[in-house]
Amino acid sequence: MLAGLTLVPPHVISGMGYKAPSDKMNIVGIGIGGKGHPNLMGMKSENIIGLCDVDWKYAKHTFDDFPQAERFQDWRVMFDKLDKDIDGVMVATPDHTHAAIAATAITMGKHVYCQKPLTHSIYESRLLSALAKKYGVATQMGNQGNSGDGVRTLCEWIWNGEIGEIREVHAWTDRPIWPQGLERPSKKMRAPKTMNWDLFIGPAPMRPFHEIYTPWNWRGWWDFGTGAFGDMACHVLDPVYRSLCLKYPDRIQGSSTLLNTESAPQSEKVRFHFPARDNMPKVALPEVDVFWYDGGMFPDRPEILPEGYDFMRDGLGGCLFIGSKDTLICDCGGFNPRLLSGKIPNVPQTLRRIPNATGYHDGYHEQDWIRACKEPKSSRTEGSANFAYAGPFNEMVLLGVLAIRLQSLNKILHWDGDNMRFTNISPDEKLKVVTSDNFNVIDGHPTFDRKFAEFNAQQAASEYIRHNYREGWNLPSMP
């Protein structure tokens, strides 16, 4: 006889914020025409009850794959209608709408999986981290390499002192594979009947529809995306940020091909300087410089690399960690780490492994979030890209974007991470940014016409850090 023991049905426990592993979550997806589709396919073990996209033509294949799900164009309408049934929310919209959707979902007590970059501005990133902590929901940023075996092995090697102290890291990608360096089109077009343009614009300043913005190409436009850096650095730099226990850089500087007011440049280079961190038991963590390259730019080929080495061997990017004892190189997301000495370290596994996370594919990262969602908050093992980690990491990525956007100041920018501000931009400094750039040859003679706009640098930087939303759109308050 078991005196005092009460058996509680699983559906009752679910109402307490816990789902038995055998129970299925009710998940809704927002932004489902592009990356949202493979994310949802990685979640198809659960009940997909609602699908939302501003462009129903682009989203048709996802609607077809989940015919039982209710369809929406406005995520706010979906939240109102399905609120009581929703357990988790998948967000894969353009960057500029991540924060409004994710923050609203968190304040409703919903678990959130949000694509990278986590947000479009630094303030938004810090807000999501704070809200996730306050409401205790399970969260995950969509940089799937973060759940992989490679980054775990890489961390264990570095933390065991296998390559010594690291003072220099180089990271790269050949992206963008979408248009960048473009001026705003002057031609106005009519939005397709299947698309709600106002909802696509969301919190950004309104502009006329043009087919060059969406689908896919929004990544290159400042109002909607964060360019190649924001799109790829959350993948490529993840093993750097994680293994070196980084937080806020104190100095950044950027340079690029021609920068204009509307879209990211075609190629970029950024240098971050991080102060020393607390030493680990087997390795010191001194100050370190992290260099970023994109758009076909790569690090100068050091003599330590073998001749013919292909920086883009995995088609996505990679990192080079230069240590005092050895040099480590890896592919995007930390996969395939190897030491240039040829040594294969024999190091104990100390980090949790995720089943089947041996390659760069979808499914395991989403499933690890689902596992976390179903565990009680009090004993939950968070996904490794939860917002407590992903938020500060995303801030680093967005600072790289700002280093590019503020490069005309011609200075190393000093960053106060605790207070989210640059400390060496004076109130009267100006940004000078190209608005149009025309080159013609007339009768064999070149003509060159480049126009600029000037902005107050301090005000521009403040808006980049914390956006002013379009009327009718807002964020929850910082806890």
Secondary structure, 3 states (H helix, E strand, C coil): CCCCCCCCCHHHHHCCCCCCCCCCCEEEEECCCCCHHHHHHCCCCCEEEEEECCECCCCHHHHHHCCCCEEECCHHHHHHHHHHHCCEEEECCCHHHHHHHHHHHHHCCCEEEECCCCCCCHHHHHHHHHHHHHHCCCEEECCHHHHCHHHHHHHHHHHCCCCCCEEEEEEECCCCCCCCCCCCCCCCCCCCCCECHHHHHCCCCCCCCCCCCCCCHHHHECCCCCHHHHHHHHHHCHHHHHHCCCCCCCEEEEEECCCECCECCCCEEEEEEECCCCCCCCCCCCCEEEEEEECCCCCCCCCCCCCCCCCCCCCCCEEEEEECCCEEEEEHHHCCCEECCCCCCCCCCCCCCCCCCCCCCCCHHHHHHHHHHHCCHHHCCCCCCCHHHHHHHHHHHHHHHHHHHCHHHCCCEEEECCCCEECCCCCCCEEEEEEEEEEEEECCEEEEEEEEEEEEHHHHHHHHHCCCCCCCCCCCCCC
